[in-house]
Amino acid sequence: MSSEPIAGQRQEPAELMRGVGRVLLSEEAIRQRVAEIGQQISHDYAGRNPLLVGVLKGVVFFMSDLLRAVTIPVRVDFIAISRYDPRGRVKGPVRLIKDLDDNVEGQHLVFVEDMVDTGLTLSYLLRLLRARAPASLEVCALFNKPERRLANVPIKYKGFDLPDRFVVGWGLDYREAYRHLPFVAELKPEVLGLS
């Protein structure tokens, strides 16, 4: 796809769009796939009242859309993590900075991710949740970068495989910008300082 506006799509300010390259996924394609995932979860968890768990902040966009697509009773909770040292300069070990509000023992959990790339953080979080003895634990990811995988993590509900490029939109950010874009696009190399 090109970076030309998609028919019926809202226009973003020119300043913001200057950093956006090729559009990989349109708003329509993403909405359709989220609806399909919501139907699948509704079917698989009928009568089980699952708890959807997400990591703040990027998953908020996908989680909101997914909740509207699910047609059975569900609950939602969030955790927050940090991978930066206390000075915020370099990536360090994963630290839990907001835990779940409820006990998940015996509950059916669906761990909702915006993006799975290396799988290392997700693998850590799944071990953390499994230690709390849920009745079941599955992963739902809207975006997947299989080329970057370093840890084997099972993804039961998957939206799209993406190439190993820096992408933004639909919750994915670069330095807290571009999350709100209603599509997924590559970020231009000059924005990343690569050109």
C-alpha positions as CSV (number, residue, x, y, z in Angstrom):
1,M,0.0,0.0,0.0
2,S,1.1,3.5,-0.6
3,S,1.2,6.4,1.9
4,E,-1.7,8.1,0.0
5,P,-4.8,8.7,2.1
6,I,-7.3,5.9,2.0
7,A,-10.8,6.7,0.8
8,G,-13.1,7.6,3.7
9,Q,-10.2,7.9,6.1
10,R,-9.9,11.0,8.3
11,Q,-7.0,13.3,7.4
12,E,-4.2,13.7,10.0
13,P,-2.3,17.0,10.4
14,A,0.4,17.4,7.8
15,E,3.1,17.9,10.5
16,L,2.4,14.5,12.0
17,M,2.1,12.8,8.7
18,R,5.5,13.9,7.5
19,G,7.1,11.2,9.6
20,V,4.8,8.5,8.3
21,G,5.9,6.3,5.4
22,R,4.1,3.4,3.7
23,V,0.7,2.4,5.1
24,L,0.7,-1.3,5.9
25,L,-2.8,-1.8,7.3
26,S,-5.8,0.3,6.7
27,E,-8.4,1.2,9.3
28,E,-11.0,-0.9,7.6
29,A,-8.7,-4.0,7.5
30,I,-7.8,-3.7,11.2
31,R,-11.5,-3.1,12.3
32,Q,-12.6,-6.2,10.3
33,R,-9.9,-8.4,11.9
34,V,-10.6,-7.2,15.4
35,A,-14.3,-8.0,14.8
36,E,-13.3,-11.5,13.8
37,I,-11.1,-12.0,16.8
38,G,-13.9,-10.7,19.0
39,Q,-16.3,-13.3,17.5
40,Q,-13.8,-16.1,18.0
41,I,-13.2,-15.2,21.7
42,S,-17.0,-14.9,22.2
43,H,-17.4,-18.4,20.9
44,D,-14.5,-20.0,22.7
45,Y,-15.3,-18.4,26.1
46,A,-19.1,-18.6,26.1
47,G,-20.3,-19.2,29.6
48,R,-16.8,-18.7,31.2
49,N,-16.7,-14.9,31.9
50,P,-13.1,-14.4,30.9
51,L,-10.8,-11.7,32.2
52,L,-9.0,-9.8,29.5
53,V,-5.6,-8.6,30.7
54,G,-3.5,-6.0,28.9
55,V,-0.3,-4.0,29.4
56,L,-0.6,-0.3,29.5
57,K,-0.3,1.9,27.4
58,G,-0.2,0.7,23.9
59,V,-2.8,-2.0,24.3
60,V,-5.6,0.5,25.2
61,F,-6.6,1.1,21.6
62,F,-6.8,-2.6,20.7
63,M,-8.4,-3.5,24.0
64,S,-11.1,-0.9,23.6
65,D,-11.9,-2.2,20.1
66,L,-11.8,-5.8,21.2
67,L,-14.2,-5.2,24.1
68,R,-16.7,-3.7,21.7
69,A,-16.4,-6.8,19.4
70,V,-16.8,-9.4,22.1
71,T,-20.5,-10.4,22.6
72,I,-20.2,-12.3,25.9
73,P,-19.7,-11.0,29.5
74,V,-16.0,-10.2,30.0
75,R,-14.0,-8.3,32.6
76,V,-10.9,-6.3,32.0
77,D,-7.8,-5.5,34.0
78,F,-4.4,-3.9,33.2
79,I,-0.8,-4.1,34.4
80,A,1.9,-1.7,33.7
81,I,5.6,-2.4,33.3
82,S,8.8,-0.5,32.8
83,R,11.9,-1.8,31.0
84,Y,14.1,1.2,31.7
85,D,16.6,1.9,34.4
86,P,15.5,4.5,37.1
87,R,17.0,7.3,35.1
88,G,14.9,6.2,32.1
89,R,17.9,6.1,29.7
90,V,18.5,2.5,28.8
91,K,16.4,-0.7,28.7
92,G,16.8,-2.8,31.8
93,P,15.0,-5.8,33.3
94,V,11.2,-5.8,33.3
95,R,9.7,-4.2,36.4
96,L,6.0,-4.4,37.3
97,I,4.8,-1.0,38.2
98,K,1.1,-1.7,38.4
99,D,-0.3,-5.1,39.2
100,L,-3.7,-6.6,38.5
101,D,-6.5,-5.4,40.8
102,D,-8.0,-8.9,41.4
103,N,-6.9,-12.4,42.3
104,V,-6.8,-14.4,39.1
105,E,-6.7,-17.9,40.6
106,G,-9.1,-20.2,38.9
107,Q,-10.1,-17.6,36.3
108,H,-9.9,-17.8,32.5
109,L,-7.4,-15.2,31.3
110,V,-6.9,-13.8,27.8
111,F,-3.7,-11.8,27.8
112,V,-4.2,-9.1,25.2
113,E,-1.1,-7.6,23.5
114,D,-0.9,-4.9,20.8
115,M,2.4,-6.2,19.5
116,V,4.5,-9.3,20.0
117,D,8.0,-9.0,18.7
118,T,10.9,-10.7,20.6
119,G,8.5,-12.4,22.9
120,L,10.8,-11.9,25.9
121,T,8.6,-9.5,27.9
122,L,5.5,-11.5,27.1
123,S,7.2,-14.7,28.1
124,Y,8.1,-13.1,31.5
125,L,4.6,-11.9,32.0
126,L,3.0,-15.2,31.1
127,R,5.2,-17.0,33.7
128,L,4.2,-14.4,36.3
129,L,0.5,-15.0,35.5
130,R,0.8,-18.8,35.3
131,A,2.3,-18.8,38.8
132,R,-1.1,-17.3,40.0
133,A,-2.9,-20.5,39.0
134,P,-5.5,-19.3,36.5
135,A,-7.9,-21.9,35.1
136,S,-6.6,-21.1,31.6
137,L,-4.3,-18.5,30.0
138,E,-4.2,-17.7,26.3
139,V,-2.6,-14.9,24.3
140,C,-4.4,-12.5,21.9
141,A,-2.1,-10.2,19.8
142,L,-3.2,-7.7,17.2
143,F,0.2,-7.4,15.6
144,N,3.0,-10.0,15.4
145,K,6.6,-9.7,14.2
146,P,7.7,-13.4,13.9
147,E,11.1,-12.4,12.4
148,R,12.1,-10.8,15.7
149,R,11.1,-13.7,17.9
150,L,13.6,-14.8,20.6
151,A,11.2,-16.6,23.0
152,N,8.6,-19.1,21.9
153,V,5.2,-17.7,23.0
154,P,1.9,-19.3,21.8
155,I,-0.5,-16.8,20.3
156,K,-4.0,-18.3,20.0
157,Y,-5.7,-15.2,18.6
158,K,-3.6,-13.2,16.1
159,G,-4.5,-10.2,14.0
160,F,-1.6,-9.6,11.5
161,D,2.0,-10.5,10.9
162,L,4.1,-7.5,10.3
163,P,7.5,-7.1,8.6
164,D,10.6,-6.3,10.7
165,R,10.1,-2.5,10.4
166,F,9.4,0.2,12.9
167,V,5.7,0.8,12.6
168,V,3.3,3.2,14.3
169,G,-0.5,3.7,14.6
170,W,-3.4,1.9,16.3
171,G,-1.7,2.1,19.7
172,L,1.9,1.6,18.5
173,D,4.1,4.6,19.2
174,Y,7.4,6.3,18.7
175,R,8.4,8.3,21.7
176,E,4.6,8.5,22.7
177,A,3.7,10.0,19.3
178,Y,1.6,8.4,16.5
179,R,-0.4,6.1,18.7
180,H,-3.7,7.6,17.6
181,L,-3.2,7.1,13.9
182,P,-6.2,5.0,12.6
183,F,-4.0,2.8,10.5
184,V,-0.6,1.1,10.8
185,A,2.3,2.5,8.8
186,E,6.1,2.4,8.6
187,L,7.9,5.3,10.3
188,K,10.3,7.1,7.9
189,P,14.0,6.3,8.6
190,E,14.8,10.0,9.0
191,V,12.4,10.2,12.1
192,L,14.4,7.3,13.6
193,G,17.7,9.0,12.8
194,L,18.6,6.2,10.4
195,S,19.1,8.2,7.2
